[in-house]
Amino acid sequence: MTVTLNAFDVFEIAEQIERNGTDFYIRAAELFDDHDTRQMFLRLAEWETEHEQTFAQMKRQLSEQNHHLKTPTTDNLLPDPRVMAGLAVFGIRSNPAEELRGRQEKTDIIRRAVEKEKDSIVFYHGLKEFVPAGADKDRIDDIIKEEMKHIVILDQSLKQYE
Amino acid sequence: MGIPFNADEVFEMAEQIERNGGKFYRDAAKKFPAISKVFLDLAAMEDEHLKTFANMRAELSGTELEEPVFDPDGQAQMYLRVMADGHVFDLKTDPAEQLAYNNTPQDVLKMAIGIERDSIAFYVGLKEAVSRRAGKEKIEDIIKEEMGHIVTLNQKLQDLT
């Protein structure tokens, strides 16, 4: 069976990605004794929470525009909505707390964080196709750029531990 | 901020990604003949991407080749530099070498999805860093095709599980 997603679904996944990201970073902060690294993770957690709020707001606006959004119709679908279904694997594949269980190596934790950021970048790039050109697309672009910045920050931290 | 990239450097990296991808899929096809068609089709598409990136690099030769790519905030530059450093994006290791450690078609399909994801993550940064003239739209087209590859691989994975 071919799985398809509508715009409402993909924004929900985006929110879940950010929620998972926040949980992951809070848990990661607890695993580091070093003050600066803990602060870095807690800042990243805050930024992910802000992203979650942005996606939630965009989803609300979408809902207001279309009361029937929960029912997939051709109006709400991508030309090929299987693409987002395929990319959804990056957004919903793991529980952050489970992911960090037994993963105590510092570099492993940071590397895992980078992997999550890459997942987000790819998913959000696909998500852009769900919104018309304009403010919302720009907001998603901004979030993608911020996720790229997170990777740069994590990379700098990784170099300290290697 | 590190030393700025020029267009030649970044497109060379993109070519290497596609070269690695094509080799990975061809080796995967040899290892798993039962699902070789999907791998060989993907290899052929990666070959096309390689040609596109090579053409883009050639087109930029003599024009922007020695100039830093367009990136007013320097963010995309830093992101690309992180990838080039190889700490968090291993673009230099031949992924085909890792096939030896993946013994089931499912493992290889999952690995392929990871490779496609990494290439998209790189191309999204590349797209940010290059001007319209340097081929922003062509990069976007390739990103869309790589996303299509993930759909194909994911579908195959579901068929096997």
Boltz contact constraints between the chains, C-beta under 6 A:
constraints:
  - contact:
      token1: [A, 82]
      token2: [B, 151]
      max_distance: 6.0
  - contact:
      token1: [A, 83]
      token2: [B, 147]
      max_distance: 6.0
  - contact:
      token1: [A, 83]
      token2: [B, 151]
      max_distance: 6.0
  - contact:
      token1: [A, 86]
      token2: [B, 150]
      max_distance: 6.0
  - contact:
      token1: [A, 86]
      token2: [B, 151]
      max_distance: 6.0
  - contact:
      token1: [A, 86]
      token2: [B, 154]
      max_distance: 6.0
  - contact:
      token1: [A, 89]
      token2: [B, 154]
      max_distance: 6.0
  - contact:
      token1: [A, 114]
      token2: [B, 88]
      max_distance: 6.0
  - contact:
      token1: [A, 118]
      token2: [B, 121]
      max_distance: 6.0
  - contact:
      token1: [A, 121]
      token2: [B, 121]
      max_distance: 6.0
  - contact:
      token1: [A, 121]
      token2: [B, 124]
      max_distance: 6.0
  - contact:
      token1: [A, 122]
      token2: [B, 117]
      max_distance: 6.0
  - contact:
      token1: [A, 122]
      token2: [B, 120]
      max_distance: 6.0
  - contact:
      token1: [A, 122]
      token2: [B, 121]
      max_distance: 6.0
  - contact:
      token1: [A, 125]
      token2: [B, 124]
      max_distance: 6.0
  - contact:
      token1: [A, 126]
      token2: [B, 147]
      max_distance: 6.0
  - contact:
      token1: [A, 145]
      token2: [B, 75]
      max_distance: 6.0
  - contact:
      token1: [A, 148]
      token2: [B, 79]
      max_distance: 6.0
  - contact:
      token1: [A, 152]
      token2: [B, 78]
      max_distance: 6.0
  - contact:
      token1: [A, 152]
      token2: [B, 79]
      max_distance: 6.0
  - contact:
      token1: [A, 152]
      token2: [B, 82]
      max_distance: 6.0
  - contact:
      token1: [A, 155]
      token2: [B, 82]
      max_distance: 6.0
  - contact:
      token1: [A, 155]
      token2: [B, 87]
      max_distance: 6.0
  - contact:
      token1: [A, 155]
      token2: [B, 88]
      max_distance: 6.0
  - contact:
      token1: [A, 158]
      token2: [B, 87]
      max_distance: 6.0
